[in-house]
Amino acid sequence: MPEAGKRGRQRRTVRGALGVALALTIVAGAVGWAAQCDIPSLGEQLVRQFWEAIRTEDVAALQAILAPGFQSVHSDGARDRVGELALVAGLDVDAYALTDFVSTREGATIVVTFMASVEETFAGVRTSTVPAPRMAVFLMTEDGWRMIAYANLKPMGAG
């Protein structure tokens, strides 16, 4: 009898441990799923911070957003961080509309694609407000989310 009682307690202990493991797995999955659900809003928020810094000509914010190894590509070629800061310093953005956000996360990286319609003057020329596709890539660093890449698929100077 004592041996049977011991086996019964062992079975209950194993079942209890399996139940706890199953519950923890479900909770961890739900937490992971919830974190993934926040990626679209986080990606959009990061892009909007970048655009607002451009519109308000907030150089300090732009410097904080762009990672040291930043690269961009525009219809006239590629730029590094210094080149991008010089480019945006020369923009006169009156208004913009950002739509159709799609954000994905892979590890410490968020990729955001979206459409941008911008009322701006570039090199003295008023550009078209026809929406054009854009892509921004952010990396989680010790300093928070930093933009490491940006693609502007609108021809520059298109009027």
N, C-alpha and C positions, 0 to 999 in steps of 0.2 A: 504494500500500500504506500509506504513512504516514497518508493521509486516512482509510482504512477503519479503521485502528487507533484513530485519534482518535475516530471516530464510535462505535466499540465501547466505548471508555472513557467517553464521554459517556452512552451508554445505561446502562452499569453504574452510573455516578454518579447518574443520574436514578432508576434502579430502587432503588438504595441509599437515596437521599433519600426516595423514596416509601415504602420499607419502614420507615424510621425514623419518618416521619410517621404511618404506620398504627399502628406500635407505640405511639407516644406517645398517639395518639387512644384506643387500647384501654386503656392504662394510666390516662389521665385519666378515661375513662368508668367504669372500675372503681373509681377513687378516689371519684368523684362518687357512684356507686351505694353504696359502703361508707358514705360520709358520710350518705346518706339513710337507710340501714339503722339508723344510730345515733339518728335523730330520735325514734322511739318511746320508747326508753329515756331519752333526754335530757328529753323532754317530761314523762314520768312522774317522773323524778328532780326536776325543777324544782317540780312540783306537790307532791310529797311533802315537799320542803324547806319550802314555804309552810305546809302543814298541820302539820308538826312544830313550826314556829315558833309557830303558833297554840296547839297543845296545850300546849307548854312555856311559853307566855306570854313568849316571847323577843322583846321589843319591838325591840331593836337589829337582830335578824335580819329582822323584818318591815319595818322601815324600810329596810333594805338591799335587800330583795326588791321592794318597791313602787316603781315609777318615779315621778318628780315629777308627771308628767301622768296618773297612774293614775285609772281610773274603774271602778266596779262597778255592777251592777244586781242588786237583790234584789226580792222581791215587794212590799216597802214603798217602793221607789223607788231612785233612783241616789245614788251617793256618790262623792266625790273621795277622794284619798289620806288626807287628815286624817279624813274621815268614816269611812273603812274602818278606819283604825287605832283610832279610838274604838269602832267596832262590835266588832272582834275583842278589844279590851281588856275588853269586857263579857261575853265568852263564857266559859263554864266547860265546856271540852271534856274529857271523861273518856277517850273512845276514839273511833276512827274506822276505817272500812274504805273504801278507794278501789279501784274496779274498772273494768273495761271501758275502758281508756285507748285513745284514738285521737289520734295526734299527726301534724300535717303542718307542713311548713316552706315558707315562701315568702320567699326572700331572708333578711333579718335578723329574720324573725318566725316564731315557733312558736305554733301554735294547738293546744290540748289539750282534748279533751272527755273526760269520765269520769263515773262514778257515785260518789256519796258517801253513806255511811251513818254518821251521827254521833250519838254519845251526848253530848248537851250540854244545858246549861241556858241559856236566853236570856230575859232580863227576868224571872227568877225562875220560869220555866216550863220543865219538862223536855220537850224536843221528841221527836218520833217518830224512830225509827231506820230508817224505811222509806227505801231508797236513792232519791236524787233526782239528776237530771242537773246537771252543772256544766260551765263552760267557762273556761279560763284562756288568756290571750294574753301571750306573752313577746316582748320586743324585745332584740336584741343591741345593747348600748351600749358606750361606752368603759369602763364599770364592770362589764361582763359582762351576763349575761341578767337583765333586770328585767321584772317583771310590769306590763303596761300596762292590762290589762282583765281583769275577772272577772265571771262571771254565775252566780248561784245560783238555780236554777229551783224550789227547794223553798219553798213558802209559809212565811214566818216565823211562828213561834209555833204551827206545826201540831203538834198533840200526839197 
